[in-house]
């Protein structure tokens, strides 16, 4: 007989590069220490380790509020722990969680919530937490965190789309997001379009181009032979690429100076990517080669539809 649980998957983003930088022995030690620490922190919040998955872990919680508190605390503490490390050795965490009925069989866990949590972990970017709406149904508030609506996302192997929120965990961010149970109404999210889209529209100054999913990957850069040209000295020759991966538009930074992603929903933190990637959804802007604080930075507006 199944039990109600909140399932959490974590993954260390960029571990391949760390193995190249540190070598197998030191990188394995670092990854093992972090995954063991995540398991310990989760157990301190009432979670249970189901299994480790190389550079990730799978956990279950009986209380969704404690699950959300745990993943928020994990992101905050990990961020503080790694601030003094070189940026290419920091191993940011990405986390997915979902709630539902699960079956525990021979120390493993099965069910729709398992599939959804695993998929959300795969889709979200470094430092991010994505949660299904049902994982937040009974969560009234977690100190300093906010829930930002992403919308319906189609999950492989699932007939109905899953309504998804991003949990903003940085305490210094403004609190203009949805935090109360009454506001998390799945009916507000339902729509025929997947929030991750089937087409991407890019605009830089007066240049506008649209690309269908089957036309990806495309490249953004300074040279004329890329599909979307941004002629600015801060933009690398080939600065980034857009890929259609597992049903979503993925932005991959391959530049010298990095990219910043800002989503249009008010209050979301800018995402800094240096040789990293994240899923694009909805509408927003890309700052190429410098942050948005530089008012002269070349910015590309994007719409995923």
Buried (B, 14 or more C-beta within 10 A) or exposed (E): EEEEBBBBBBBBBBBEBBBEEBEEEEBBEBBEEBBEBBBEBBEEBBBBBBEBBEBBBBBBBEBBBBBBBBBBBBBBEBBEEBEEEEBBBBBBBBBBBBBBEBEBEEEEBEBBBBBBBBBBBBBBBBBBBBBBBBBBEBBEBBEBBBBBBBBBBBBEEEEEBBBBBBBBBBEEBEEEBBBEEEEBEEEEBEEEEBBBBBBBBBBBEEEEEEBEBEEBEBBBBBEEEBBBBBEBEBBBEBBBBBBBBEBBBBBBBBBEBBBBBBBEBEEBBBBBBBBBBBBBBBBBBBBBBBBBEEEEBBBBBBBBE
